[in-house]
Amino acid sequence: MSENQANPYPLRIDKKLMKKIKSLAHEHARSVNKEIEYALRLYVGNQK
């Protein structure tokens, strides 16, 4: 697996949260996967 290739990781997400993520992904014209990745990057980037 190359360094830039995604690392497959099964993720269990609450149904209500997934519905919100899908809605945000649609609003931002992103896939659900990319929306989750974007949110994680924001979260991790704000950590000290």
N, C-alpha and C positions, 0 to 999 in steps of 0.2 A: 504494500500500500504506500503510495507516495505521500509526502508531507502535506500536500494541499488537498488530498482526497479526504472525503468525509469519513468519520469513524462511526460505523453503524452502532446505535445504542437504543435498545427498546425502552420506550418511555411511557409510563402509565400516567395519564392526566385525568383529573376529575372532569366529568361530563360538562358541568357548567363552565369551567375554565376553558375547556376545549372549544365550546361554543363561542366564547368571547374571543379566543385566539383566531378562530376561523373568520369571525366578523372583522377583526382588525386586519387579518391577512387580505381579505377581500378589499377593504378600504385602501390599503397600501399597495395593492396590486402585487402581492407577494404570495408565494406558496406558504402553506401552514408551517412547513419545515423552516423556511427562511424567516418567517415571523418569530418562531421560537428562538432561532439562532440570534436574531436581532435583539430580542428581549434579554437573552442571556448575555450577549456582549455588553449591553447597557448596564446590566446588573453587575457583572464582573468588573467592568471598567470603573464603576463607582466605588468599588471596595478598596480599602487601604492595604 
